[in-house]
């Protein structure tokens, strides 16, 4: 038997799995070599389970990431400024100066 394209074997492996036939029965029915079907079945299973190399590595994600405590400033005139965090202190200083 000549070399068939991979799609030929993918289709036969898939059809065999969907059938109620043994590999030998399926191969007789479709005039295939049982050893070739087994070979391609194993090769396709190996391809399906082999991890794809992307160049990235998996990193564990912590279950809990603490949120920073946000502060609120209350001004004498009744205004409040909420959501103050270390990363926005410069903006808070400018707003405080403008509101005071």
N, C-alpha and C positions, 0 to 999 in steps of 0.2 A: 504494500500500500504506500502511495507517495505521501509526502508531507502535506498535511492539510493545514489550512490557516487555523489560528487559535480559536476563532469564532466557531468553527466547525465543532471543535472539542468542547467548548463552553456550552454550546447548544445541546450536544449529546449528553454531557454530564448532567446538565439541568433537566433534560427530558427523562433521563434514567432515574434521577432522584424523585421526580414527580410520578414516575410509574410505580406499579406494585411488583415489578420484575426484579429478579436478581441481576447482577451485572452480566453473568453468562447468558441468561435468557434474553436480556436486552440486546446484547451484542449479536447473538444468533439472529434475532429478528431483524436487526439493521445491518447485518453482514459486516460487523466490526471485529477487530482483534481485541479480545478481553484484556490482554496485558496493556495495550495502548490506552484503552479507556481508563484502566486503573492508574496508569502513569499520569495521564492528564488530570484525573480526579485529584490525585495527591499534589500535583504541581499547582493546580488552581486553588486548592485548600491552603497551600503554603503561601501563595500570593495574597490570599484574603487575610491571613493572620499576620503576615509580615508587616511591621510598623513602617509607615512612610517616613523617610528621613527628610525633615524640613529645615534643619539647621537650628531649630529652636529646642530648648530643653523645658521639660515640665517642672514647674515650681509649685510647692504646696501652698495652698491658700489657707491662712489662719482662720480658725472658726470664728474668732471674735476680734474685731478691730475696734478698739475703744475710740469713741468720738471725742474730739476735744471739747472741753467745757466752754460754752459760749457765754459771754457776759452781756449784760444789759445796763446801759447808763440811763438814769432817770434825771432829767433836768428840772429845775425849780419851776419852769413855766409849764410843766405837765408833759412835755415831749419825752419820748423814750427812744433810745438807739439800741437795737438788739442785734445779736449775731456777731459780737465782737470776738475775734479770734486772733491768735498771734500773727497770722498771715495777712490781716487787714488793718493792723494798728495805724499805719500811715494815713489811711483813708479816715479812720476814726478820729485821729488828731485834727485833720482838716475839717471834718464835720463838726467836731466839738468846738473848734475855734469859730466856725461860722454860726453856730447855734447859741453860743454864749454871749 
